Amino acid sequence: MPPTSRTAPPGRRDSRRPARSALLAARQRERDRLPPYWFAHRLVLVLSGLRPVHLLLGHTRDEAYEQLVRLAPLTPLRSAQAGGPAPVVREVGWSQPCPGAVEAFARIAAGDRLRAVAFRLERSRDRRWLCSAVELDTVS
C-alpha cells in the first residue's frame, strides 16, 4: 500500500481540524468577559429591543440608566429591515484615561448599517464596573 500524505492524527477518519476553531472560540469567550466587550454586548441587546432596559440596572450609574431609559424604546440598533438579522458587535475599542475608568466604543452591524456607540465605565468602591455615560451616533 503506497504511503498517503495525511494531516489528521492516526486513527482519525475525518478531515476537520477542530483545534484551531476551538482555540479561537476560547479566545473569544475570554475576550467577551472583559468589561468593555461584556457591556457592549448588553447595550446591543437593550438598544435593539431584544432585552428590557432593566437588564443593565445594576451595571449603570443613575444618569446613564436614565439615558438608556430614553433611548431603549426607540430601538435605535434594530435592523432596518423587518425581520432582519439581529445586530452584531463587530469591534470594541477602548482606552484607560486614568486608573478606574475605561472609555470605549463599539461598532455594531445592524442589518446593512454600521452604527457606533460610545460609553464610559468606572470602577465603583465595591470593584464593579459601572457605566456612567452612553452616546449613540447620529443617523442622518
HELIX and SHEET records of a PDB file:
HELIX    1   1 PRO A   18  ASP A   32  1                                  15    
HELIX    2   2 PRO A   35  LEU A   47  1                                  13    
HELIX    3   3 VAL A   53  HIS A   59  5                                   7    
HELIX    4   4 ASP A   62  LEU A   71  1                                  10    
HELIX    5   5 ALA A   72  LEU A   74  5                                   3    
SHEET    1   A 4 VAL A  88  CYS A  98  0                                        
SHEET    2   A 4 ALA A 101  ALA A 110 -1                                        
SHEET    3   A 4 ARG A 113  ARG A 123 -1                                        
SHEET    4   A 4 TRP A 129  LEU A 136 -1                                        
END                                                                             
